[in-house]
Amino acid sequence: ARVNGEFQSDTGAAFVNGSGLVVAGATLDWRAQQGKNGWQVSGNALGGDLVALRKFAARWLELPADFTVEGGAAAQFSARGTDSLRAAELTATLSNINFTDADGSNVGEALAAQLTANFKPSASGGDIEMGLQSSQGQALLGPVLLDPGVNPLTLTAHGTLLDKQLTITQLNVSMRDLLVASGTAEISFAGPVPRADARLGIEELRFPAAYTSLLQIALAATDFGDLTTSGAVRGSAVITDNAARALTLQLADVDLIDRKGKLRINDIAGLVQWRDSAATAPESTLRWSSGGAYGLSGGAAEIRFRTYANNFALTQPARLPVFDGAVAIESFALGKLGSDDLEIDFEAEIEPISMPLICEAFGWPSFAGTLSGRVPALTFRDGELRVGGDVEAVVFAGKVVGSNLRLQDPFGRWPRLFADVRARDLDLAAVTNTFAFGSITGRLEADVLGLELFAWSPVAFDARLATPTGDRSKKRISAKAVGNLSNIGGGGGGVIAALQSGFLRFFDDFGYSKLGLKCQLRDGVCLMSGIEPARNGGYYIVKGSGIPRIDIIGNAGRVDWPRLVSQISAGIEAESVEVR
């Protein structure tokens, strides 16, 4: 370093100038003077390097070993006083800052910021004013993404510093188009880790920036990771011992719309009051004017609930409209949210919803009827979803009941479903007309017992479809249905040939007394049978009645399951068999 000085003996004034001193990679220039009015020091440091600065400061401040930081730094400083310090000012400029921790949950890239600090000693220890401005780069702090390039940050704080305690009496934070907040804080530097207590008032938290910064990363792996949002939120937050203790949010005109159509909630309003313990958690309320999910559409609704720690529970039953019906939720609770031990409790009544509307929403073939019933005592524990009772639905003018429902790993890649399904008194005309299989009239009962799905594909079941005992309804079967059932049973070629030749070609449908088909699926093979054995071998699928009489006899005992599925699909998609 170069240092030169001057002392004036007649006045007692002294001047010292220094330049070229290199500290932590930065070149330091300074000027100091002493006179009858006191002393003053000023200077600047240019070309600083954060890697070198970290090494230099290690004797006073040690950062975690798995935390890396690099970038440039520069500073201007000044101080003045008499017998003691009267004031000090610092302006630090940081450029191209990059940082990361071991697991990559906290990352900064190409950040730039300017920090200002003014300090004046006082009877309370010292008054301090600080400011921070940033308008470049990005930072990921856990699930929170800060983008000063899009939402420039301005922070100001005023407080006092005494010993190792910083008391901030006024804190103001703003990020353009994202956040306006103010509050107070106390930060203690007495321990190995700074300890903070704070109260923050959120004057405005504005969407869509709030979704992008605070929610999108946390929801990225869900169906709600790409939402279009709007609206605003205000509220407050309380932090004690570095942990959030309370959060209150007042929502107004918030819209959440998924670009892929999986979610839509309009005009959300209400009050959300989260607390860190159940003992202090008040009731919250949310309402919206319309909504929908996965093609299902509904109207206005309101829910009342309590949320604390990582738990959520309705405090009152809620009714969610769905098309022309509703889901009347009697109880709903989520526990241990965000952990691998998620818990769910749910019970609801389904008020009749028109099946044509549901079919259109899901892209299914349209059929008449309504979906209604009860979802009793649904629970999720240890990665398994269970239903404590039967789930019922009224479709095809009959009833379908699901029992012994279990779903393992529902949120994983390989979910496994177990159930027993029984259907009674179904209208065969409604069923067959829906799936273009060919028309069959009469009634049908069905059992699918021991059903097991792996990744939503069947791997095991015992299935039975049959005419109910004592069914007196009119029973007719079209030529197309005859051909399709014959293909399933392995005798399609001969039956279709018979339908297209001789006097049978003059008939569009035929009478039958009963029909039935059984399939036992194991290891990718379906063991087939019918309502009873046929005299010349095989098994009856349809026993004819009247004149002309036509029987459908199957002879395929073991059928490859994928092949059977393709045969059924081909029958549903094929055009009607042309009978001449």
TIDRENMI-107662 format. One line per field, with one value per residue (C-alpha): x, y, z; residue number from 1. Coordinates in nm, 2 decimals, padded with zeros to 4 digits. Layout:
% residues N
x	X/...
y	Y/...
z	Z/...
num	NUM/...
% end
This chain:
% residues 580
x	00.00/00.10/00.05/00.12/00.03/00.05/00.05/-00.01/00.16/-00.01/-00.36/-00.31/-00.48/-00.36/-00.43/-00.35/-00.42/-00.38/-00.42/-00.34/-00.40/-00.54/-00.78/-00.98/-00.92/-01.04/-00.82/-00.87/-00.83/-00.90/-00.86/-00.85/-00.83/-00.82/-00.91/-01.05/-01.40/-01.32/-01.21/-01.34/-01.26/-01.38/-01.29/-01.38/-01.30/-01.32/-01.28/-01.37/-01.42/-01.67/-01.47/-01.16/-01.38/-01.53/-01.19/-01.07/-01.38/-01.38/-01.22/-01.54/-01.81/-01.81/-02.07/-02.18/-01.91/-02.17/-02.27/-02.08/-02.10/-01.91/-01.94/-01.80/-01.83/-01.75/-01.81/-01.79/-01.77/-01.74/-01.73/-01.69/-01.67/-01.50/-01.40/-01.63/-01.81/-02.09/-02.20/-02.10/-02.23/-02.17/-02.29/-02.20/-02.26/-02.28/-02.27/-02.31/-02.37/-02.41/-02.47/-02.59/-02.62/-02.55/-02.89/-02.97/-03.27/-03.13/-02.97/-02.89/-02.79/-02.66/-02.79/-02.71/-02.79/-02.70/-02.70/-02.69/-02.64/-02.63/-02.54/-02.56/-02.47/-02.75/-02.84/-03.02/-02.70/-02.72/-02.98/-02.94/-03.11/-03.07/-03.18/-03.16/-03.24/-03.21/-03.33/-03.13/-03.09/-03.30/-03.30/-03.46/-03.51/-03.67/-04.01/-04.00/-03.87/-03.76/-03.71/-03.59/-03.55/-03.92/-04.03/-03.76/-03.70/-03.68/-03.64/-03.59/-03.55/-03.51/-03.41/-03.16/-02.85/-02.75/-02.49/-02.59/-02.96/-03.10/-03.45/-03.62/-03.90/-04.00/-03.96/-04.09/-04.07/-04.20/-04.16/-04.33/-04.65/-04.59/-04.57/-04.62/-04.56/-04.44/-04.36/-04.13/-03.86/-03.60/-03.28/-03.04/-02.68/-02.59/-02.60/-02.43/-02.73/-02.91/-03.26/-03.54/-03.89/-04.10/-04.45/-04.53/-04.84/-04.91/-05.07/-05.09/-04.99/-05.08/-05.14/-05.01/-04.67/-04.76/-04.84/-04.52/-04.30/-04.46/-04.67/-04.57/-04.26/-04.44/-04.72/-04.49/-04.53/-04.91/-05.19/-05.19/-04.83/-04.94/-05.22/-05.34/-05.41/-05.53/-05.65/-05.50/-05.44/-05.37/-05.30/-05.03/-04.76/-04.59/-04.25/-04.10/-03.76/-03.71/-04.04/-04.37/-04.64/-04.94/-05.05/-05.37/-05.48/-05.78/-05.85/-06.04/-06.14/-05.88/-05.91/-05.72/-05.75/-05.54/-05.43/-05.51/-05.86/-05.80/-05.90/-06.10/-06.21/-06.35/-06.39/-06.24/-06.29/-06.27/-06.04/-05.77/-05.62/-05.33/-05.17/-04.88/-05.09/-05.45/-05.51/-05.48/-05.63/-05.95/-06.21/-06.14/-06.39/-06.35/-06.62/-06.63/-06.88/-06.81/-06.56/-06.47/-06.21/-06.13/-06.42/-06.67/-06.84/-07.01/-07.16/-07.11/-06.99/-06.85/-06.63/-06.55/-06.24/-05.96/-05.59/-05.29/-04.93/-04.96/-05.33/-05.66/-06.02/-06.37/-06.55/-06.89/-07.04/-07.00/-07.20/-07.01/-07.24/-07.15/-07.35/-07.72/-07.63/-07.38/-07.13/-07.24/-06.93/-07.00/-06.64/-06.30/-05.96/-05.60/-05.31/-04.93/-04.95/-04.61/-04.48/-04.47/-04.72/-05.01/-05.35/-05.70/-06.05/-06.35/-06.72/-06.98/-07.32/-07.35/-07.67/-07.80/-07.58/-07.70/-07.48/-07.49/-07.32/-07.05/-06.99/-06.95/-06.70/-06.49/-06.52/-06.72/-07.00/-07.32/-07.57/-07.88/-07.92/-07.78/-07.48/-07.58/-07.49/-07.27/-06.89/-06.86/-06.56/-06.29/-05.94/-05.58/-05.31/-04.97/-04.99/-05.32/-05.67/-05.96/-06.34/-06.51/-06.84/-07.00/-07.00/-07.32/-07.42/-07.75/-07.68/-07.85/-08.17/-08.00/-07.76/-07.38/-07.22/-06.85/-06.72/-06.39/-06.23/-05.85/-05.61/-05.24/-04.99/-05.26/-05.01/-04.73/-04.64/-04.78/-05.11/-05.28/-05.66/-05.86/-06.24/-06.56/-06.82/-07.18/-07.44/-07.81/-08.11/-07.92/-08.12/-07.94/-08.08/-07.92/-07.59/-07.56/-07.68/-07.43/-07.13/-07.25/-07.20/-07.53/-07.87/-07.98/-08.30/-08.37/-08.21/-07.86/-07.67/-07.30/-07.03/-06.66/-06.52/-06.15/-06.08/-05.72/-05.58/-05.21/-05.13/-05.51/-05.49/-05.67/-05.44/-05.70/-06.08/-06.37/-06.63/-06.99/-07.25/-07.60/-07.97/-08.12/-08.33/-08.70/-08.64/-08.97/-08.87/-08.87/-08.55/-08.42/-08.07/-07.97/-07.76/-07.47/-07.47/-07.49/-07.18/-06.98/-07.07/-06.98/-06.64/-06.57/-06.66/-06.44/-06.72/-06.77/-06.69/-06.96/-07.23/-07.17/-07.17/-07.51/-07.65/-07.55/-07.69/-08.01/-08.33/-08.16/-08.05/-08.40/-08.40/-08.26/-08.30/-08.38/-08.54/-08.35/-08.43/-08.11/-07.75/-07.44/-07.06/-06.78/-06.42/-06.16/-05.85/-05.51/-05.16/-05.28/-05.52/-05.90/-06.06/-06.39/-06.73/-07.10/-07.44/-07.42/-07.23/-07.34/-07.43/-07.18/-06.90/-06.83/-07.07/-07.38/-07.34/-07.69/-07.98/-08.22/-08.60/-08.88/-08.85/-08.61/-08.40/-08.03/-07.79/-07.45/-07.20/-06.85/-06.56/-06.27/-06.17/-05.84/-05.81/-05.52/-05.65/-05.51/-05.65/-06.00/-05.98/-05.90/-06.19/-06.43/-06.30/-06.32/-06.68/-06.77/-06.60/-06.71/-07.00/-07.32/-07.31/-07.49/-07.75/-07.88
y	00.00/00.36/00.59/00.96/01.20/01.56/01.72/02.09/02.20/02.54/02.40/02.04/01.91/01.58/01.41/01.05/00.91/00.55/00.35/00.01/-00.20/-00.54/-00.70/-01.02/-00.95/-00.59/-00.28/-00.04/00.34/00.57/00.92/01.01/01.35/01.49/01.85/02.07/01.96/01.59/01.31/01.16/00.85/00.77/00.54/00.27/-00.09/-00.21/-00.55/-00.76/-01.13/-01.32/-01.64/-01.45/-01.24/-01.55/-01.69/-01.36/-01.33/-01.69/-01.60/-01.39/-01.55/-01.92/-02.02/-02.39/-02.60/-02.72/-02.37/-02.22/-01.85/-01.65/-01.31/-00.96/-00.69/-00.33/-00.08/00.29/00.38/00.68/00.75/01.05/01.14/01.33/01.15/00.87/00.76/00.99/00.83/00.57/00.50/00.20/00.13/-00.22/-00.33/-00.70/-00.83/-01.16/-01.35/-01.73/-01.95/-02.30/-02.55/-02.92/-03.04/-02.76/-02.64/-02.29/-02.15/-01.80/-01.71/-01.39/-01.18/-00.81/-00.60/-00.27/-00.26/00.06/00.10/00.41/00.39/00.65/00.58/00.66/00.61/00.29/00.15/00.28/00.37/00.19/00.24/-00.02/-00.05/-00.33/-00.30/-00.57/-00.59/-00.87/-01.25/-01.52/-01.70/-02.03/-02.05/-02.39/-02.38/-02.00/-01.85/-01.48/-01.31/-00.95/-00.91/-00.94/-00.82/-00.57/-00.58/-00.28/-00.33/-00.06/-00.10/00.13/00.01/-00.01/-00.22/-00.30/-00.55/-00.85/-00.76/-00.59/-00.44/-00.33/-00.09/-00.04/-00.28/-00.22/-00.47/-00.43/-00.63/-00.48/-00.66/-00.91/-00.79/-00.49/-00.55/-00.39/-00.50/-00.52/-00.77/-00.87/-01.05/-01.19/-01.27/-01.41/-01.78/-01.98/-01.92/-01.58/-01.61/-01.40/-01.29/-01.09/-00.96/-00.88/-00.71/-00.81/-00.50/-00.67/-01.01/-01.00/-01.28/-01.41/-01.33/-01.47/-01.81/-01.81/-01.71/-01.89/-02.19/-02.31/-02.51/-02.67/-02.78/-02.86/-03.24/-03.22/-03.15/-02.79/-02.69/-02.48/-02.25/-01.91/-01.69/-01.35/-01.15/-01.03/-01.13/-00.93/-01.04/-01.09/-01.33/-01.40/-01.56/-01.68/-01.84/-01.86/-02.05/-01.94/-01.94/-01.77/-01.67/-01.49/-01.43/-01.23/-01.34/-01.12/-01.21/-01.48/-01.70/-02.03/-02.18/-02.48/-02.44/-02.81/-02.78/-02.99/-02.72/-02.40/-02.19/-01.84/-01.55/-01.71/-01.49/-01.55/-01.56/-01.83/-01.84/-02.09/-02.15/-02.37/-02.56/-02.69/-02.50/-02.16/-02.23/-02.03/-02.12/-02.02/-01.97/-01.98/-01.93/-01.91/-01.83/-02.13/-02.41/-02.74/-03.01/-03.28/-03.19/-03.17/-02.83/-02.68/-02.36/-02.15/-02.31/-02.23/-02.43/-02.37/-02.54/-02.53/-02.55/-02.58/-02.71/-02.95/-03.04/-02.94/-03.04/-02.92/-02.78/-02.81/-03.02/-02.87/-02.91/-02.88/-02.86/-03.09/-03.03/-03.09/-03.27/-03.23/-03.40/-03.34/-03.38/-03.48/-03.49/-03.43/-03.41/-03.41/-03.49/-03.48/-03.28/-03.27/-03.59/-03.95/-04.03/-03.83/-03.91/-03.86/-03.91/-03.85/-03.92/-03.79/-03.84/-03.81/-03.63/-03.76/-03.63/-03.70/-03.96/-03.80/-03.49/-03.70/-03.91/-03.60/-03.45/-03.77/-03.84/-04.16/-04.30/-04.13/-04.33/-04.24/-04.26/-04.08/-04.13/-04.12/-04.30/-04.28/-04.28/-04.41/-04.38/-04.34/-04.33/-04.31/-04.45/-04.60/-04.55/-04.73/-04.59/-04.79/-04.75/-04.87/-04.95/-05.00/-04.74/-04.74/-04.59/-04.60/-04.65/-04.82/-04.83/-05.06/-05.05/-05.10/-05.16/-05.16/-05.32/-05.41/-05.12/-05.07/-04.87/-04.90/-04.63/-04.41/-04.12/-04.34/-04.48/-04.82/-04.80/-05.13/-05.14/-05.42/-05.44/-05.65/-05.51/-05.63/-05.50/-05.59/-05.53/-05.34/-05.25/-05.45/-05.22/-04.92/-05.10/-05.24/-04.93/-04.72/-04.92/-05.00/-05.37/-05.46/-05.43/-05.67/-05.62/-05.77/-05.74/-05.82/-05.89/-05.90/-05.98/-05.89/-06.04/-06.03/-05.75/-05.64/-05.36/-05.29/-04.95/-04.94/-05.26/-05.58/-05.86/-06.08/-06.12/-06.36/-06.21/-06.33/-06.18/-06.34/-06.30/-06.27/-06.56/-06.50/-06.21/-06.18/-05.88/-05.90/-06.07/-06.00/-05.99/-05.83/-06.00/-05.77/-05.86/-06.23/-06.20/-06.01/-06.25/-06.54/-06.39/-06.36/-06.73/-06.84/-06.95/-06.63/-06.75/-07.02/-06.80/-06.50/-06.73/-06.87/-06.52/-06.42/-06.73/-06.92/-06.79/-06.64/-06.35/-06.22/-06.16/-05.86/-05.99/-06.31/-06.42/-06.58/-06.73/-06.65/-06.55/-06.55/-06.54/-06.61/-06.52/-06.60/-06.39/-06.52/-06.46/-06.29/-06.58/-06.57/-06.91/-06.89/-07.05/-06.97/-07.03/-07.41/-07.68/-07.75/-08.11/-08.14/-07.97/-07.60/-07.39/-07.18/-06.80/-06.75/-07.00/-06.92/-06.90/-06.90/-06.93/-06.89/-07.01/-06.93/-07.05/-06.91/-07.17/-07.08/-07.32/-07.11/-07.23/-07.04/-06.70/-06.45/-06.15/-05.88/-06.07/-06.08/-05.71/-05.64/-05.86/-05.67/-05.34/-05.44/-05.54/-05.21/-05.01/-05.21/-05.12/-05.32/-05.66/-05.63/-05.90/-05.98
z	00.00/-00.05/00.24/00.27/00.55/00.67/01.01/01.06/01.39/01.40/01.39/01.50/01.19/01.04/00.71/00.59/00.24/00.15/-00.17/-00.32/-00.01/-00.11/00.13/00.04/-00.33/-00.30/-00.36/-00.07/-00.10/00.20/00.34/00.71/00.87/01.23/01.32/01.59/01.50/01.52/01.29/00.96/00.76/00.41/00.13/-00.11/-00.19/-00.55/-00.72/-00.42/-00.46/-00.23/-00.22/-00.09/00.14/00.29/00.37/00.52/00.74/00.86/01.20/01.27/01.06/00.95/00.68/00.65/00.47/00.21/00.12/-00.18/-00.29/-00.55/-00.71/-00.70/-00.44/-00.40/-00.12/-00.02/00.35/00.58/00.95/01.17/01.54/01.81/02.12/02.01/01.69/01.58/01.26/01.00/00.65/00.42/00.06/-00.07/-00.43/-00.51/-00.87/-01.05/-00.72/-00.74/-00.44/-00.36/-00.08/-00.08/-00.19/-00.42/-00.23/-00.20/-00.52/-00.65/-01.00/-01.15/-00.86/-00.82/-00.52/-00.34/00.04/00.24/00.61/00.83/01.20/01.48/01.84/02.09/02.45/02.35/02.18/01.83/01.56/01.24/00.90/00.62/00.27/00.00/-00.37/-00.63/-00.99/-01.14/-01.12/-00.96/-00.62/-00.52/-00.14/-00.09/-00.27/-00.30/-00.63/-00.62/-00.95/-00.90/-01.27/-01.30/-00.96/-00.84/-00.46/-00.23/00.14/00.41/00.78/01.08/01.43/01.71/01.77/02.13/02.21/02.00/01.96/01.65/01.71/01.39/01.47/01.11/00.82/00.47/00.18/-00.17/-00.49/-00.79/-00.90/-00.62/-00.26/-00.04/00.33/00.65/01.01/01.30/01.40/01.66/01.57/01.82/01.73/02.07/01.97/01.70/01.47/01.45/01.61/01.47/01.59/01.35/01.28/00.92/00.78/00.42/00.25/-00.09/-00.23/-00.60/-00.84/-01.08/-00.94/-00.60/-00.77/-00.97/-00.67/-00.38/-00.51/-00.85/-00.75/-00.45/-00.69/-00.99/-00.94/-00.91/-01.16/-01.05/-01.15/-01.45/-01.34/-01.47/-01.17/-01.08/-00.78/-00.45/-00.09/00.22/00.57/00.84/00.95/01.29/01.32/01.66/01.70/01.33/01.28/01.14/01.41/01.25/00.90/00.82/00.46/00.33/-00.03/-00.28/-00.64/-00.68/-00.99/-01.03/-01.38/-01.51/-01.87/-01.93/-01.80/-01.48/-01.24/-01.24/-00.94/-00.99/-00.76/-00.45/-00.14/00.24/00.53/00.59/00.94/00.98/01.32/01.43/01.69/01.71/02.04/01.88/01.53/01.46/01.20/00.83/00.55/00.17/-00.09/-00.47/-00.74/-00.97/-01.01/-01.17/-01.19/-01.44/-01.66/-01.38/-01.34/-01.04/-00.90/-00.60/-00.27/00.07/00.31/00.67/00.81/01.06/00.95/01.18/01.15/00.85/00.91/00.76/00.86/00.77/01.08/00.91/00.63/00.29/-00.03/-00.36/-00.67/-00.96/-01.28/-01.18/-00.85/-00.57/-00.34/00.01/00.22/00.58/00.70/00.54/00.71/00.59/00.83/00.81/00.48/00.30/00.46/00.34/00.62/00.47/00.64/00.48/00.63/00.41/00.41/00.17/00.00/-00.37/-00.47/-00.81/-01.10/-01.46/-01.62/-01.97/-01.82/-01.65/-01.97/-02.18/-01.92/-01.92/-02.29/-02.23/-02.45/-02.34/-02.14/-01.94/-01.56/-01.26/-01.03/-00.67/-00.35/-00.05/00.01/00.37/00.60/00.35/00.51/00.40/00.62/00.57/00.19/00.16/00.08/00.23/00.22/00.54/00.38/00.04/-00.24/-00.44/-00.77/-00.96/-01.33/-01.63/-01.42/-01.18/-00.89/-00.87/-00.54/-00.47/-00.15/00.02/-00.17/-00.11/-00.31/-00.24/-00.33/-00.50/-00.57/-00.69/-01.03/-00.96/-00.78/-00.69/-00.65/-00.48/-00.48/-00.51/-00.75/-00.78/-01.02/-01.00/-01.23/-01.50/-01.82/-02.09/-02.36/-02.20/-02.15/-02.50/-02.68/-02.49/-02.61/-02.97/-02.90/-03.06/-02.90/-02.62/-02.42/-02.08/-01.74/-01.63/-01.31/-01.28/-01.02/-01.04/-00.73/-00.61/-00.86/-00.86/-01.08/-01.11/-01.26/-01.34/-01.56/-01.44/-01.33/-01.14/-01.09/-01.10/-01.33/-01.39/-01.61/-01.63/-01.67/-01.32/-01.20/-01.25/-01.50/-01.70/-01.92/-02.30/-02.41/-02.76/-02.91/-03.24/-03.51/-03.43/-03.06/-03.16/-03.37/-03.11/-02.83/-03.06/-03.12/-02.75/-02.70/-02.99/-03.23/-03.42/-03.77/-03.79/-03.63/-03.85/-04.16/-04.04/-03.99/-04.34/-04.52/-04.53/-04.38/-04.08/-04.30/-04.30/-03.92/-03.74/-03.39/-03.20/-02.88/-02.60/-02.26/-02.07/-02.13/-01.92/-01.94/-01.68/-01.68/-01.42/-01.48/-01.36/-01.49/-01.80/-01.90/-01.88/-01.80/-01.98/-01.92/-01.96/-01.81/-01.84/-02.04/-02.40/-02.49/-02.76/-02.57/-02.50/-02.30/-02.36/-02.37/-02.50/-02.49/-02.77/-02.74/-03.00/-03.38/-03.53/-03.24/-03.22/-02.95/-02.89/-02.77/-02.67/-02.70/-02.59/-02.25/-02.20/-02.37/-02.36/-02.17/-02.40/-02.70/-02.53/-02.46/-02.82/-02.94/-02.71/-02.82/-03.19/-03.14/-02.98/-03.25/-03.55/-03.77/-03.74/-03.91/-04.24/-04.27/-04.62
num	1/2/3/4/5/6/7/8/9/10/11/12/13/14/15/16/17/18/19/20/21/22/23/24/25/26/27/28/29/30/31/32/33/34/35/36/37/38/39/40/41/42/43/44/45/46/47/48/49/50/51/52/53/54/55/56/57/58/59/60/61/62/63/64/65/66/67/68/69/70/71/72/73/74/75/76/77/78/79/80/81/82/83/84/85/86/87/88/89/90/91/92/93/94/95/96/97/98/99/100/101/102/103/104/105/106/107/108/109/110/111/112/113/114/115/116/117/118/119/120/121/122/123/124/125/126/127/128/129/130/131/132/133/134/135/136/137/138/139/140/141/142/143/144/145/146/147/148/149/150/151/152/153/154/155/156/157/158/159/160/161/162/163/164/165/166/167/168/169/170/171/172/173/174/175/176/177/178/179/180/181/182/183/184/185/186/187/188/189/190/191/192/193/194/195/196/197/198/199/200/201/202/203/204/205/206/207/208/209/210/211/212/213/214/215/216/217/218/219/220/221/222/223/224/225/226/227/228/229/230/231/232/233/234/235/236/237/238/239/240/241/242/243/244/245/246/247/248/249/250/251/252/253/254/255/256/257/258/259/260/261/262/263/264/265/266/267/268/269/270/271/272/273/274/275/276/277/278/279/280/281/282/283/284/285/286/287/288/289/290/291/292/293/294/295/296/297/298/299/300/301/302/303/304/305/306/307/308/309/310/311/312/313/314/315/316/317/318/319/320/321/322/323/324/325/326/327/328/329/330/331/332/333/334/335/336/337/338/339/340/341/342/343/344/345/346/347/348/349/350/351/352/353/354/355/356/357/358/359/360/361/362/363/364/365/366/367/368/369/370/371/372/373/374/375/376/377/378/379/380/381/382/383/384/385/386/387/388/389/390/391/392/393/394/395/396/397/398/399/400/401/402/403/404/405/406/407/408/409/410/411/412/413/414/415/416/417/418/419/420/421/422/423/424/425/426/427/428/429/430/431/432/433/434/435/436/437/438/439/440/441/442/443/444/445/446/447/448/449/450/451/452/453/454/455/456/457/458/459/460/461/462/463/464/465/466/467/468/469/470/471/472/473/474/475/476/477/478/479/480/481/482/483/484/485/486/487/488/489/490/491/492/493/494/495/496/497/498/499/500/501/502/503/504/505/506/507/508/509/510/511/512/513/514/515/516/517/518/519/520/521/522/523/524/525/526/527/528/529/530/531/532/533/534/535/536/537/538/539/540/541/542/543/544/545/546/547/548/549/550/551/552/553/554/555/556/557/558/559/560/561/562/563/564/565/566/567/568/569/570/571/572/573/574/575/576/577/578/579/580
% end
